[in-house]
Amino acid sequence: MRGSWKLLGTLILAPLLAAWGTSSGGAPNFTSSHNPTSPSVPQAGSGTTQLTLTPQQGFTGTVNLSLVGAPSGVGLPPSSVSVSGPNPVNQTLTVNVTSSVPSGTHNLQVQATSGSIAKAASLSLTVFAPGVNWTLRASGTSNTLLSVTYGNHTFVAVGEDGTILTSANGGGWTARASGTPNHLRDVTYGNHTFVAVGDLGTILTSTDGVNWVAWSSGTTHHLHGVTYGNRTFVAVGDWGTILTSTDGVSWTRQYSGTSHWLRGVTYGSNTFVAVGTEGTILTSPDGVDWMERASGTSHWLRGVTYGSNTFVAVGDWGTILTSSNGVNWTARTWGTGAWLYGVTYGNATFVAVGFDGTILTSP
């Protein structure tokens, strides 16, 4: 009888113990995922993806991260994440890509390990060469757009008859009031300020791209380009005009060494680059001393920018030139001959604007 009770107790307790073991969850564990799973990153640039670690059965500890299948030149810091409680842990991972990484799609895995626990999540990384491939966008205007810049999370494009447009991503655009009928020929962002320049020495400033104030430049020459770098605004215009300013209000005339009309100017890699008529390209380390460079074209160059370790110049007949140092230049094509008047870089995207509301983006 006693044996029967023992057997009966075993039959009753066994499933209860099994159920209790199941409800307790077993050994500590975690799941790993990230979003987006298919980031696009330019060569010599970076992007992000957000990792989510979800602890299970009371898991805590350090989770080590590694990138499996990545070509040389791709990094994904940080290398570890700490889990200290029951809630999911979110960590932004930075995808760093050097200039030597081949363009194209690379199928990788983000491996998360802690002791004997190992999790892997797929990552499809697209690496692109900046300034090569372009896409036509709708601007919402038929006015000719002459320049565009990026700052304070906002693209600002300017053009004929005081046209000003703003956009958060280079796709959808909104018209803004400039307060002037003069053509606005260039715009830049620096020192928390947008500065637009144009005909008859017009200069406008704005802190948000929406509300604009007019200032005097001290010249009646048409100003075609303006940039900011090394705590200095540099504006360029007709007859080799170059002006510099530390505050966007008071300007000083500099000697350019050319009588060609200068149409655009930018700053990058400790270098100012100005472009103009007949393929003119000038470079300067400080905005004061300038040297002429060979562009390889006689087309007028009307806009220039710097981003992702690349200078991009645009001009007549769809001309697009790129350079890594401002000295040696390579011609690019995008399939049409529309004149391009301005180009800028922001949010991992080149945006070029031109005749009849033309807007191109790369990638």
C-alpha positions as CSV (number, residue, x, y, z in Angstrom):
1,M,0.0,0.0,0.0
2,R,2.8,2.3,0.9
3,G,4.4,1.6,-2.5
4,S,1.1,2.5,-4.2
5,W,1.0,5.8,-2.4
6,K,4.6,6.5,-3.4
7,L,3.8,5.7,-7.1
8,L,0.7,7.8,-7.0
9,G,2.6,10.7,-5.5
10,T,5.2,10.5,-8.2
11,L,2.5,10.4,-10.9
12,I,0.9,13.5,-9.5
13,L,4.0,15.6,-8.6
14,A,6.0,14.8,-11.8
15,P,3.8,16.9,-14.2
16,L,3.5,19.7,-11.5
17,L,7.2,19.9,-11.2
18,A,7.6,19.9,-15.0
19,A,5.0,22.6,-15.3
20,W,6.8,24.6,-12.6
21,G,10.1,24.2,-14.4
22,T,8.5,25.4,-17.6
23,S,6.9,28.5,-16.0
24,S,10.2,29.4,-14.5
25,G,11.7,29.7,-18.0
26,G,14.7,27.5,-17.7
27,A,18.2,28.9,-18.2
28,P,18.8,32.7,-18.7
29,N,18.8,33.8,-22.3
30,F,18.3,36.8,-24.5
31,T,17.1,37.7,-28.1
32,S,18.9,40.1,-30.4
33,S,17.5,42.2,-33.3
34,H,18.3,45.5,-35.0
35,N,16.6,48.2,-37.1
36,P,17.1,49.1,-39.9
37,T,18.4,45.7,-41.2
38,S,19.5,47.2,-44.5
39,P,21.4,50.5,-43.9
40,S,23.0,52.4,-46.8
41,V,26.4,54.1,-46.0
42,P,28.7,56.1,-48.3
43,Q,32.3,55.2,-48.7
44,A,34.4,57.1,-46.1
45,G,31.1,57.7,-44.2
46,S,29.0,56.3,-41.4
47,G,25.4,55.2,-40.6
48,T,23.5,53.8,-37.7
49,T,21.3,50.8,-36.8
50,Q,19.6,50.3,-33.4
51,L,20.3,47.0,-31.6
52,T,17.7,45.7,-29.2
53,L,18.7,43.0,-26.6
54,T,15.7,41.5,-24.8
55,P,16.6,39.5,-21.7
56,Q,14.7,36.3,-20.9
57,Q,14.6,34.1,-17.8
58,G,16.4,36.7,-15.7
59,F,19.4,37.2,-18.0
60,T,21.9,39.9,-16.9
61,G,25.5,40.5,-17.9
62,T,27.7,41.8,-20.7
63,V,26.9,40.9,-24.3
64,N,29.9,41.1,-26.7
65,L,29.2,42.2,-30.2
66,S,31.1,41.3,-33.4
67,L,30.5,41.7,-37.2
68,V,30.8,38.5,-39.2
69,G,31.5,38.5,-42.9
70,A,32.4,42.2,-43.1
71,P,35.0,43.3,-45.6
72,S,38.1,45.1,-44.3
73,G,37.3,48.7,-43.5
74,V,33.8,48.1,-41.9
75,G,33.4,48.6,-38.2
76,L,30.4,48.5,-35.8
77,P,31.1,50.1,-32.4
78,P,30.5,49.7,-29.6
79,S,31.9,46.2,-29.0
80,S,29.8,45.3,-26.0
81,V,26.4,46.2,-24.3
82,S,25.5,45.6,-20.6
83,V,22.1,44.1,-19.6
84,S,21.3,44.8,-16.0
85,G,17.5,44.4,-15.6
86,P,14.4,42.7,-17.1
87,N,13.7,45.4,-19.7
88,P,14.9,45.4,-23.3
89,V,18.1,47.3,-23.9
90,N,18.4,49.6,-26.9
91,Q,21.9,50.5,-28.2
92,T,22.7,52.6,-31.3
93,L,25.4,50.9,-33.3
94,T,27.5,53.1,-35.7
95,V,28.3,51.5,-39.0
96,N,31.7,53.0,-40.1
97,V,32.9,52.5,-43.7
98,T,36.3,53.5,-45.0
99,S,37.0,54.7,-48.5
100,S,38.5,51.4,-49.4
101,V,35.3,49.3,-48.9
102,P,33.9,48.2,-52.3
103,S,30.6,49.7,-53.3
104,G,27.6,47.2,-53.5
105,T,25.6,45.2,-51.0
106,H,27.4,43.1,-48.3
107,N,25.5,40.4,-46.5
108,L,26.8,40.4,-42.9
109,Q,25.8,39.2,-39.4
110,V,25.8,41.0,-36.1
111,Q,26.8,38.4,-33.6
112,A,25.9,38.8,-29.9
113,T,27.5,36.5,-27.4
114,S,27.6,36.1,-23.6
115,G,29.2,33.0,-22.2
116,S,27.7,30.0,-24.0
117,I,24.8,32.1,-25.5
118,A,25.3,33.2,-29.1
119,K,22.8,35.0,-31.2
120,A,23.2,36.2,-34.8
121,A,21.1,38.8,-36.8
122,S,21.4,39.5,-40.5
123,L,22.6,42.9,-41.7
124,S,22.4,43.8,-45.4
125,L,24.9,46.7,-45.8
126,T,24.8,48.8,-49.0
127,V,28.0,50.8,-49.6
128,F,27.8,53.5,-52.3
129,A,30.3,55.8,-53.9
130,P,29.0,59.4,-53.2
131,G,28.2,61.7,-56.0
132,V,27.9,59.0,-58.8
133,N,24.2,58.0,-59.0
134,W,21.4,60.6,-59.1
135,T,17.6,60.6,-58.8
136,L,15.2,63.3,-60.1
137,R,12.9,64.8,-57.4
138,A,9.8,67.1,-57.6
139,S,10.4,70.7,-56.3
140,G,6.9,72.1,-56.6
141,T,8.1,75.2,-58.5
142,S,9.0,76.0,-62.1
143,N,11.3,78.9,-61.0
144,T,14.9,78.2,-61.7
145,L,16.7,77.1,-58.5
146,L,20.2,78.4,-58.3
147,S,21.6,77.0,-55.0
148,V,21.0,74.7,-52.1
149,T,22.5,74.1,-48.7
150,Y,22.0,72.0,-45.5
151,G,22.0,73.0,-41.9
152,N,20.0,72.7,-38.7
153,H,18.4,69.5,-40.0
154,T,17.0,71.5,-43.0
155,F,17.8,71.8,-46.7
156,V,17.3,75.3,-48.1
157,A,17.2,76.0,-51.8
158,V,17.1,79.5,-53.4
159,G,16.6,80.9,-56.9
160,E,15.0,83.4,-59.2
161,D,12.8,86.2,-58.0
162,G,13.7,85.6,-54.4
163,T,12.6,82.0,-54.4
164,I,13.3,80.1,-51.1
165,L,12.4,76.4,-50.5
166,T,13.0,74.3,-47.5
167,S,13.0,70.5,-47.0
168,A,13.7,68.1,-44.2
169,N,15.0,65.3,-46.4
170,G,15.6,66.5,-50.0
171,G,12.3,65.1,-51.2
172,G,9.2,67.2,-50.2
173,W,9.8,71.0,-50.4
174,T,8.0,74.1,-49.0
175,A,8.1,77.7,-50.3
176,R,9.2,80.4,-47.9
177,A,9.0,84.3,-48.1
178,S,12.3,85.9,-48.8
179,G,11.2,89.5,-48.7
180,T,13.2,90.4,-51.9
181,P,12.4,90.2,-55.7
182,N,16.1,89.9,-56.5
183,H,17.5,86.6,-57.7
184,L,19.2,84.7,-54.9
185,R,22.2,82.9,-56.3
186,D,23.7,81.0,-53.4
187,V,23.0,80.0,-49.8
188,T,25.1,78.5,-47.0
189,Y,24.9,77.6,-43.3
190,G,27.4,78.4,-40.6
191,N,27.6,79.7,-37.0
192,H,23.9,78.7,-36.5
193,T,23.0,81.0,-39.4
194,F,21.8,80.6,-43.0
195,V,23.3,83.3,-45.4
196,A,21.9,83.8,-48.9
197,V,23.5,86.1,-51.5
198,G,22.3,87.4,-54.8
199,D,22.0,90.2,-57.3
200,L,23.2,93.8,-56.6
201,G,25.0,92.6,-53.5
202,T,21.9,91.2,-51.8
203,I,22.6,89.3,-48.5
204,L,19.9,87.7,-46.4
205,T,20.3,85.8,-43.1
206,S,18.1,83.4,-41.2
207,T,18.4,81.1,-38.2
208,D,15.7,78.6,-39.2
209,G,15.4,78.9,-43.0
210,V,11.9,80.3,-42.6
211,N,12.3,83.9,-41.4
212,W,14.8,86.1,-43.3
213,V,16.5,89.5,-42.7
214,A,18.2,91.6,-45.4
215,W,21.7,93.1,-44.9
216,S,24.1,95.2,-47.0
217,S,27.2,93.6,-48.4
218,G,29.1,96.8,-49.2
219,T,29.1,96.0,-53.0
220,T,26.7,96.3,-55.9
221,H,28.3,93.5,-57.8
222,H,26.2,90.4,-58.2
223,L,27.2,87.8,-55.6
224,H,27.0,84.2,-56.9
225,G,28.4,82.1,-54.1
226,V,28.9,82.0,-50.4
227,T,30.3,79.5,-47.9
228,Y,31.4,79.2,-44.3
229,G,34.6,77.6,-42.9
230,N,37.3,78.1,-40.4
231,R,35.0,80.7,-38.6
232,T,34.9,82.7,-41.8
233,F,32.1,83.5,-44.4
234,V,33.5,83.8,-48.0
235,A,31.3,85.3,-50.8
236,V,32.2,85.4,-54.5
237,G,30.8,87.2,-57.5
238,D,31.3,89.1,-60.8
239,W,34.8,90.1,-62.0
240,G,36.6,87.8,-59.6
241,T,35.0,89.4,-56.5
242,I,35.8,87.7,-53.2
243,L,34.6,89.0,-49.9
244,T,35.3,87.6,-46.4
245,S,33.4,88.1,-43.2
246,T,33.6,86.7,-39.6
247,D,30.0,87.6,-38.8
248,G,28.0,87.7,-42.0
249,V,27.5,91.4,-41.7
250,S,30.8,93.2,-42.2
251,W,32.8,92.2,-45.3
252,T,36.3,92.6,-46.6
253,R,37.4,92.5,-50.3
254,Q,40.2,90.0,-51.1
255,Y,42.3,89.6,-54.3
256,S,41.3,86.6,-56.3
257,G,43.9,86.8,-59.1
258,T,41.2,86.4,-61.8
259,S,38.7,88.5,-63.7
260,H,36.4,85.5,-64.4
261,W,33.1,85.6,-62.8
262,L,33.1,83.3,-59.8
263,R,29.9,81.4,-59.4
264,G,30.3,79.2,-56.3
265,V,32.5,78.5,-53.3
266,T,32.7,75.9,-50.6
267,Y,34.9,74.8,-47.7
268,G,36.2,71.3,-46.8
269,S,39.3,69.5,-45.7
270,N,40.9,72.8,-44.6
271,T,40.4,74.2,-48.2
272,F,38.2,76.8,-49.8
273,V,37.3,76.0,-53.4
274,A,35.7,78.6,-55.7
275,V,34.4,77.8,-59.2
276,G,33.3,80.0,-62.1
277,T,33.2,80.8,-65.8
278,E,35.1,78.8,-68.4
279,G,35.7,76.0,-66.0
280,T,37.6,78.2,-63.5
281,I,38.5,76.5,-60.2
282,L,40.4,78.3,-57.4
283,T,41.6,77.0,-54.1
284,S,42.7,78.7,-50.9
285,P,43.7,77.6,-47.4
286,D,42.3,80.7,-45.7
287,G,40.0,82.6,-48.0
288,V,42.7,85.2,-48.6
289,D,45.4,83.6,-50.9
290,W,44.0,81.8,-53.9
291,M,45.5,79.5,-56.6
292,E,43.9,78.4,-59.9
293,R,43.4,74.7,-60.7
294,A,42.7,72.7,-63.9
295,S,39.1,71.5,-64.1
296,G,39.3,69.6,-67.4
297,T,36.3,71.5,-68.8
298,S,35.5,74.9,-70.4
299,H,31.9,74.7,-69.3
300,W,30.8,77.3,-66.7
301,L,30.8,75.9,-63.2
302,R,28.0,77.3,-61.1
303,G,28.0,75.4,-57.8
304,V,30.4,73.4,-55.6
305,T,30.1,71.6,-52.3
306,Y,32.0,69.2,-50.0
307,G,30.8,66.1,-48.2
308,S,31.8,62.5,-47.5
309,N,35.5,63.5,-48.2
310,T,34.4,64.6,-51.7
311,F,34.2,67.9,-53.5
312,V,31.3,68.0,-56.1
313,A,31.1,70.9,-58.7
314,V,28.2,71.3,-61.1
315,G,27.5,73.5,-64.1
316,D,26.3,74.0,-67.6
317,W,25.1,71.1,-69.8
318,G,24.7,68.8,-66.8
319,T,28.3,69.0,-65.9
320,I,29.2,67.2,-62.6
321,L,32.8,67.0,-61.4
322,T,34.1,65.3,-58.3
323,S,37.4,65.6,-56.5
324,S,38.9,64.2,-53.2
325,N,41.3,67.2,-52.7
326,G,40.1,70.2,-54.8
327,V,43.1,69.8,-57.2
328,N,42.3,66.7,-59.4
329,W,38.8,66.5,-60.8
330,T,36.8,63.7,-62.5
331,A,33.7,64.2,-64.8
332,R,30.4,62.3,-63.9
333,T,27.3,61.8,-66.0
334,W,23.6,61.4,-65.1
335,G,21.9,61.2,-68.5
336,T,20.6,64.7,-69.3
337,G,22.0,68.1,-70.2
338,A,20.0,70.4,-67.9
339,W,22.0,73.2,-66.5
340,L,22.8,72.7,-62.8
341,Y,23.3,75.8,-60.6
342,G,23.8,74.5,-57.1
343,V,24.8,71.5,-55.1
344,T,25.1,70.6,-51.4
345,Y,25.5,67.6,-49.0
346,G,23.7,66.6,-45.9
347,N,22.1,63.5,-44.3
348,A,24.3,61.2,-46.4
349,T,22.9,62.8,-49.6
350,F,24.1,65.1,-52.3
351,V,21.4,67.4,-53.7
352,A,21.9,69.3,-56.9
353,V,19.4,71.9,-58.3
354,G,19.0,73.6,-61.7
355,F,17.0,74.8,-64.7
356,D,13.2,74.4,-64.7
357,G,13.0,73.2,-61.1
358,T,15.5,70.3,-61.7
359,I,16.5,68.5,-58.4
360,L,18.9,65.6,-58.4
361,T,20.0,63.5,-55.4
362,S,22.8,61.1,-54.9
363,P,22.5,58.3,-53.9
